Amino acid sequence: MSERHINYKFKSKSKFDSIKIFGDSIALPDLKLKIAEQASLGAGSENELFIFDAQTGQEYTNAKQYFSYNTSVLVERRNVVRQKDIIVNV
């Protein structure tokens, strides 16, 4: 089987990079993880990745979405706002 890739580009960058996939497709959560690993974002990062169709700009939000090899996507990294518990004594 020949090498298969998904092409991705961060919206802030000018060129596409690619990740190697094994098989014919990859699920959205796995795609995000592979991109984060390749971009050295690390686990527990304060950022979350959002994936968009490279031609239409439509955001992919369904975790069950699969991407076939040779697909091109855009990636946006956003800061995650975590809420802290507030305890109020009355």
LINDA-V919268 format. One record per backbone hydrogen bond with DSSP energy under -0.5 kcal/mol. CO is the residue of the C=O (numbers start at 1). NH is the residue of the N-H. E is the energy in kcal/mol with one decimal. If there is no record, write none. Layout:
co=CO nh=NH e=E
co=CO nh=NH e=E
//
This chain:
co=4 nh=21 e=-2.9
co=5 nh=70 e=-4.1
co=6 nh=19 e=-2.2
co=7 nh=73 e=-2.4
co=8 nh=17 e=-3.3
co=9 nh=75 e=-2.6
co=10 nh=13 e=-2.2
co=17 nh=8 e=-2.8
co=19 nh=6 e=-2.0
co=21 nh=4 e=-0.7
co=21 nh=23 e=-0.6
co=24 nh=69 e=-1.8
co=26 nh=67 e=-2.6
co=27 nh=31 e=-2.6
co=28 nh=32 e=-2.5
co=29 nh=33 e=-2.0
co=30 nh=34 e=-2.5
co=31 nh=35 e=-2.4
co=32 nh=36 e=-2.6
co=33 nh=37 e=-2.5
co=34 nh=38 e=-2.5
co=35 nh=39 e=-2.5
co=36 nh=41 e=-2.8
co=36 nh=42 e=-0.6
co=37 nh=40 e=-1.2
co=42 nh=45 e=-0.9
co=46 nh=80 e=-3.3
co=48 nh=78 e=-2.5
co=50 nh=76 e=-2.6
co=51 nh=60 e=-3.0
co=52 nh=74 e=-2.6
co=53 nh=57 e=-1.9
co=58 nh=53 e=-2.7
co=59 nh=61 e=-0.6
co=60 nh=51 e=-0.6
co=61 nh=63 e=-0.6
co=62 nh=65 e=-2.3
co=63 nh=29 e=-0.6
co=65 nh=28 e=-2.1
co=67 nh=26 e=-1.5
co=68 nh=71 e=-1.3
co=71 nh=7 e=-2.7
co=72 nh=54 e=-1.4
co=73 nh=9 e=-1.5
co=74 nh=52 e=-2.7
co=75 nh=11 e=-2.7
co=76 nh=50 e=-2.5
co=76 nh=78 e=-0.5
co=78 nh=48 e=-2.8
co=80 nh=82 e=-0.7
co=85 nh=87 e=-0.6
co=86 nh=88 e=-0.6
co=87 nh=89 e=-0.5
co=88 nh=90 e=-0.5
//
